Amino acid sequence: MLKKVLALGFAALVLASALARAGTMVSYPSGTETVSGYLAAPEGPGKKPAIVVIHEWWGLNDFAKSKADGFARQGYVALAVDLYRGKVASDPDMAHQLMRGLPDDRALRDLKAAVAYLRARPDVEPSKVASIGWCMGGGLSLDLAVGEPTLAGAVIYYGHLMTEPATIAGLKVPLVGNFGGQDQGIPPASVEQFEALAKKDGKSVDFKIYPDAGHAFASSSDPKVFRPDDAKDANARADAFLAKVLKKSP
């Protein structure tokens, strides 16, 4: 019964965010193509820090847009990129197909172009841009950190991790990551290995494994997966990190 209540509460929060949404769809160039994204920005004058929000394998859905809205309320210009070009999955099979059909090089190009778009905006402080992503988007947040070393920081929620020591050694962007101890796709051993290699090379990496949590524990609408206490802690870690790297004085 409690799980049903939590699920209904989660769905109500997403719905309320959708109804109160003040963001807008924007377009920007990515190579020879045009990409869309959901932009949420705080009111008021002056340049602000910015965040590239990277969706899960579902696509640019209400969850991703609600996260962008939430970041705008915290004072960030948030751009949730539409990597699927307008398609949003309605079930896991479709999500799997969309994810498999997303070229890695195009995804990274779109995300790097999103950083360039944000930095060119008059309301964004160019040196204060970070990324955050969940599931597929978590892995892409790390990929963007490697491909765009001038990012101020990157947040990873249960995303894939690279294993090449040379790539990890070249990492320049500080990272915070939240992972599930019961995640079959991103096993804890791989998380610990990455963090150990990174810290050995003096990188700024802060990963946390939630022992009883599985994959998508902080973003799933399924009450069997979503863990409110772990999600609250993980989100607090992400918020504190973003405030540190984006709002501190140079």
Secondary structure, DSSP 8 states (H G I E B T S, - for coil): -HHHHHHHHHHHHHHHHHHT---EEEEEEETTEEEEEEEE---SSS-EEEEEEE--TT-S-HHHHHHHHHHHHTT-EEEEE-TTTT---SSHHHHHHHHHTS-HHHHHHHHHHHHHHHHHSTTEEEEEEEEEEETHHHHHHHHHHHH-TT-SEEEEES------HHHHHT--S-EEEEEETT-SSS-HHHHHHHHHHHHHTT--EEEEEETT--TTTTT-S-TTT--HHHHHHHHHHHHHHHHHHHHS--
